[in-house]
Amino acid sequence: MFLHFLRCSSIFQNVLDLSGQGSCSYKLAASQELFITHLEAIQASRKKNLKKEGTSRQLQHLITQAEDMGKWGKYGKQYKKEWERDPVLASWIQAVPGDVTKAFCKQCKCEVRAHHADLQRHAETAKHKQNTSKVTSTRTLFDLGCSSKQVDNTSIKTAELKLAAHIACHSSIATVDHLGEIAKAISGKTIALHRTKCSALIKNVLSPVVHDELLEDLKDQSYSLIIDESTDIGMDKQLCVIVRYFSHKRSCIVTTFLGIIPLECGTAEGIFTALRQFLDKNRLPAERCIGLGTDGCNTMCGKNQSVMTKFQALCPRMIHIRCICHSVQLCSSYALKTLPRNIEFLVGETYNWFSHSTLRQQKYKQLYSCINIGEEPQKILKVSDTRWLSIAPCVQRILSQFEELKLHFQIVKDEERNYTAELLYQMYCCSENKLYLLFLKPILLELNRVNKLFQLDKGNPAHLLRELMTLYSTLLGKVFRPTTFATWSAVMDYDIENKDKTLPLSAVYFWSRVSAVCCREKLG
């Protein structure tokens, strides 16, 4: 109240100075009521002589301000949102951020006190009317009779979505730059589709729609999951999820991509928790999962605390199926550990010798062409670090040009005095190494053939089972007496740890080429 009184006294002093009738008695006024009484008397007398004396605008403004201050000084006024719906104020009024006691005029670019009376008086000023007339006099194209042209671009959008879907299914994003221009030239439509737009359409339009349709088709259906964990080049762990179910909409079994889940850790608990949260997010009850397909690692299918055991605790009727391709790889890799390590070294180092040297490849090509006139050598293949069965075509390539490679390393060791070439020459001269390769070749090729059958998109389950059983019985028949496996049940039930029915070494068939090399080299 004291601050308000001082503010009013300051205004009153300005009035007295302008009027020239100041008095010490007003300066010594001790109460607000007395001040207002004197102010009203001065106001009444000045209003009568206002037109005659030509009171300045500043005096008139100060009188009005003092009048409002005396009436509303003890009440706070704030900006009201309802003023923005007032027909007189709505076109120009705006709130002042951070100050509720002020309003902003968009036409005059100034602030006005947030009093309704002040706002109405501001709307009547000449300045405001002049600024408002400038805005209202502006004419647009619509005022001149122009109208917007309605363009139906539905067909263009449909074409762009079809192209984006084609790219997502059959090609890489980079090809859409050229494909979009070709489609535009052929169709005659204004198609504008490049990498950025195509990526946005796939991610923000096609993907949500396809995913929602899949979830709608999966509604109230039992399903199986195929999962595999991987680490990308950025060292981020991810879990790929494939779903397999019977679609009533298509009347067939559907196997399709469901999603990729980022993983915080690659443990069984971390994978199971992330997968469970993913299923809940997509409204797929985990209890309806009747099958789980994984690879053969302990994290996925171990006997204790694996993803499989955690799922089976949640869904006791769930069936777990290991990846056959992965299992064949692991079985062959484990079995071939009984062979000497120099076999893998021979195959791997032969590839390394030629892989980074064009000069060595050229010299070997010339040597091979001299021995086999008009022919060129086949390229030596690399053994995969994670897929042991990739050694099968490598072994086949080396055996097809074994003698030529042996002669090449003999020449190089003498000319360059290279230790690696000398070591490889000694290994090629060893007949036992060649026998091992000859022994492995038919087995590895048969394993590879069966493995590729299980990688087909549309394989016959009955045919695949028969091929797998035939492979198993064939391998057993090379070590055990063939009469032991007259039926499929005998094959499945036979304990391979039982040595009673094994064939003697002289009766084991090692293939004709192995026998021929043994006879030529006089190996027992």
Residue pairs with C-beta under 8 A, 6 or more apart in sequence:
1 32
1 74
4 32
4 69
4 73
4 74
5 32
5 35
7 69
8 32
8 35
8 66
8 69
8 70
8 73
9 27
9 29
9 35
11 62
11 65
11 66
11 69
12 26
12 35
12 38
12 39
12 66
13 22
13 26
13 27
14 62
15 39
15 42
15 59
15 62
15 63
15 66
16 22
16 23
16 26
18 56
18 58
18 59
18 62
19 42
19 46
19 59
26 35
26 38
29 35
29 38
36 70
39 66
39 70
43 63
43 66
43 67
46 55
46 59
46 63
50 60
68 115
68 117
68 118
72 115
76 101
77 101
77 113
77 114
77 115
78 100
78 101
78 114
79 95
79 96
79 100
79 101
79 102
79 103
79 114
80 114
81 95
83 89
83 90
83 93
83 103
83 116
83 119
84 90
84 93
84 94
86 93
88 120
88 123
89 119
89 123
91 132
92 105
92 106
92 107
92 108
92 123
92 128
92 132
93 103
93 104
93 105
93 106
93 119
94 103
94 104
94 105
94 106
95 103
95 104
96 102
96 103
96 104
96 111
100 114
101 113
101 114
102 111
102 112
102 113
102 114
103 111
103 112
103 113
103 114
103 119
104 110
104 111
104 112
105 111
105 112
105 122
105 128
107 128
107 131
107 132
107 135
108 122
108 127
108 128
108 131
112 118
112 119
112 122
122 128
155 189
156 189
156 190
156 191
159 183
159 187
159 189
159 191
160 191
160 192
160 193
160 197
160 201
161 201
161 205
161 206
163 176
163 179
163 180
163 183
163 191
163 193
163 198
164 176
164 193
164 198
164 201
164 202
164 205
164 206
165 202
165 206
167 173
167 175
167 176
167 179
167 198
167 202
168 202
168 206
171 179
173 195
173 198
173 199
174 195
176 193
176 194
176 195
176 198
177 194
177 195
180 191
180 192
180 193
180 194
180 198
183 191
183 193
184 190
184 191
184 192
193 201
211 259
214 243
214 256
214 258
215 282
215 283
215 284
217 245
217 247
217 248
217 249
217 254
218 243
218 245
218 284
221 245
221 246
221 247
221 248
221 288
222 245
222 288
222 289
222 290
223 243
223 244
223 245
223 284
223 288
223 289
223 290
224 243
224 244
224 245
224 289
224 290
224 291
224 292
224 293
225 241
225 242
225 243
225 244
225 258
225 275
225 289
225 291
225 292
225 293
226 241
226 242
226 243
226 244
226 255
226 292
226 293
226 294
227 239
227 240
227 241
227 242
227 271
227 275
227 292
227 293
227 294
227 300
227 307
228 239
228 240
228 294
228 295
229 237
229 238
229 239
229 240
229 263
229 266
229 271
229 299
229 300
230 237
230 238
230 239
230 240
231 237
231 238
231 266
232 238
236 262
237 262
237 263
237 264
237 265
237 266
238 260
238 261
238 262
238 263
239 260
239 261
239 262
239 263
239 271
239 274
239 275
240 257
240 260
241 257
241 258
241 259
241 260
241 261
241 275
241 278
242 255
242 256
242 257
242 258
242 293
243 255
243 256
243 257
243 258
244 253
244 254
244 255
244 291
245 253
245 254
246 252
246 253
246 254
247 253
247 254
258 282
259 278
259 282
261 274
261 275
261 278
262 274
263 270
263 271
263 274
264 270
264 274
266 299
267 299
268 299
268 300
268 302
268 305
268 306
268 307
268 310
269 305
269 310
271 299
271 300
271 307
272 307
272 310
272 311
275 307
276 286
279 285
279 286
279 289
280 286
286 311
286 314
286 315
287 314
287 315
289 311
289 315
289 318
290 315
290 317
290 318
290 319
291 318
291 319
291 320
291 321
292 307
292 308
292 311
292 318
292 319
292 320
292 321
293 320
293 321
293 322
293 323
294 300
294 301
294 307
294 308
294 320
294 322
294 323
295 301
295 322
295 323
295 326
296 322
296 323
296 326
296 327
296 330
298 306
299 306
299 307
300 306
300 307
300 308
301 307
301 308
301 320
301 322
302 308
302 309
303 309
308 320
311 318
311 320
312 318
312 320
324 451
324 454
324 464
324 468
325 451
325 454
325 455
328 389
328 447
328 450
328 451
328 454
329 387
329 388
329 389
329 451
332 388
332 389
332 444
332 447
333 388
336 388
336 440
339 436
339 440
340 436
342 427
342 433
343 433
343 436
343 437
343 440
344 383
344 391
345 427
346 398
346 424
346 427
346 428
346 433
347 383
347 391
347 394
347 395
347 398
348 382
348 383
349 420
349 423
349 424
350 380
350 398
350 405
350 424
351 380
351 381
351 382
351 383
351 394
353 360
353 420
353 421
353 424
354 360
354 361
354 364
354 380
355 380
355 382
360 412
363 408
363 412
364 377
364 404
364 405
364 408
365 376
365 377
367 404
367 407
367 408
367 411
368 375
368 376
368 377
368 401
368 404
369 375
369 376
371 404
371 407
372 404
377 401
377 404
378 397
378 400
378 401
379 397
380 394
380 397
380 398
381 390
381 393
381 394
381 397
382 390
382 394
383 390
383 391
383 394
384 390
389 444
389 447
389 448
389 451
391 440
391 444
392 441
392 444
392 445
392 447
392 448
393 448
395 437
395 440
395 441
395 444
396 441
396 445
398 405
398 437
399 434
399 437
399 438
399 441
402 428
402 434
402 437
405 428
406 425
406 428
406 429
409 421
409 422
409 424
409 425
409 428
410 425
412 418
412 421
413 421
413 422
413 425
427 433
428 434
431 517
431 521
431 523
432 523
434 517
435 514
435 517
435 518
435 523
438 511
438 513
438 514
438 517
439 510
439 511
439 514
442 511
443 475
446 471
446 474
447 471
450 467
450 468
450 471
453 459
453 463
453 464
453 467
454 464
469 488
469 491
469 492
472 491
473 485
473 488
473 491
476 484
476 485
476 491
476 494
476 496
477 485
478 503
478 508
478 509
479 502
479 503
479 508
480 494
480 501
480 502
480 503
481 501
481 502
481 503
484 490
484 494
484 501
485 491
485 494
510 518
517 523
518 524
